Amino acid sequence: MYEILKYIHENLHTNLELGEVAHRFGYSKWYFCEKFHKYTKRSFVHYIRHYRMQYAVYDILSGKSITDTAYTYGYETLNGFNKAFVAEFGCYPREFLNSTSARSASNERRYESMYQLSERCKSLRHIMMEDNPWE
């Protein structure tokens, strides 16, 4: 099964057909489906869609356009890509990108406030250790 999964991951950008992959590794479609589901706990189609969406998210977050990403992962229409994206993540790619940007900005603001707190702690430590107000 390792070789099959390796082949799938190396060819996610191509049109992977169940029958072709099963035949390539010497299985009938039905036997292949049964063994694949038993091993991965997903159907062949769901497994491929899941990993295509994982890579698609990475590409979108890296700045690649949603349309280009859809075509890269074998979707002929943006609508088909959107449906698959919603099925996987529960929102449209644009909503995902916007929420991720907002979350990233929120994390940056949080980091900045933590950094400022850290500076305040340093100054208080300096006052306590160097100036020793208790003497």
N, C-alpha and C positions, 0 to 999 in steps of 0.2 A: 504494500500500500504506500510505502514511503516513495517509491519511484513514481507512482501515479500522482501523488500530491505534489511532488517536485515538478513533474511535467505540467501540471495545472498551474502552479505558481509561476513557472517560467513562461507560460503562454497565456496569461490573463489578458493580454492586449489583443489576442486573436479570437476568432469565433470558435469556441470550444463546444463541440457537439457530443452529447452523451454516447451515441452509437459509435462515433469515430474514436473517442478515447477508449471505450470498452474494447473495440476491435484492435486498436493499437497494442493493448496489453493482453490480448488473447482471451477475452471474456465475452460472453453473450451480454446483451443489454440488461436482461433481467437479473442475471447472476451478479453482474457488476453493480447494479443499483442496490441490490440486497447487501452485498459486502461493503459498498461505499457507505451506505446509511448506518450499518452496524458499527463501522469503524469511526466515522466522523459525527454521528448523531444528527446528520443533516442530509437532505437530498442533494444530489449532484448540482441541480440548478440553484438551490439556496446557498450551498457552499460557495459556488462561484460568484454569485451576486454579493454575498457577504464580503468576500475578499476583494472584489472589484471596488466595492463601496469604501472599504478601508483605505485602499490605495488612492481612490478618488478624493477622499477627504484630505489626505496628505497633500495631493496636488493642488487642491483648491486653497488650502491654508498656505501653501507655498507661493501663491499668487497666480497660478494658472487659471484661465477663464473657465467658467462652468461649462460653457458650450464646448470648448476644446477638450475638456476633461471627459465630457459625455462621449464624444466621438472617439477619444483615445481608448476608452474601455468598452467599445463595441456597441454603444447605443446609437441607433440610427436617427432618433429624434430626441430633442431636449425633454419633451413630455415623457417619453419612456424612462429617461434617466431620472427625472423628477419623481416619478412614481416609485421607482426602485429605491431612490434615496429616502423618500417618505416611509416606505416599508421598512427600511433598515434603521433609520434614525428618528422617525416621527416628526420630521419637519423638512421643509424645502432647503435646497443647498444655500440659497441666499439668506434665509433665516438663520441657518446654522453658522454661516460666515459672519453675519451681523452679531449673533449672540456670542460667538467666540471672540470677536473684536471687542465687544463690550466687556466680556469677562477678562480679557487680556488687559484692557485699560484699567479695570477695577483692581486687578492684581498689581499693576504698576503703581497705582495710587496707594494701595495697601503697603507695598514695599517701601515707597517713599515715606509714608507716615511711620513705618517701623524704623527706617533709617534715621528719621528725625528724633524718634524716641531714643534710639541708640545714642545719638549725639548728646541728648539731654542727660542720659545716664552717665555718659563719659564725663560731662561737666560736673555732675553731682558727685561722682566718684572722685574727681580731682579735688573738689572742695573738701570732701570728707577726708581724703587721704593726705593731701598736701597741706592744706590750710589748717587742718585739725581744729575744728571749732570747739572742741571739748576741753582745750587747755586753758 
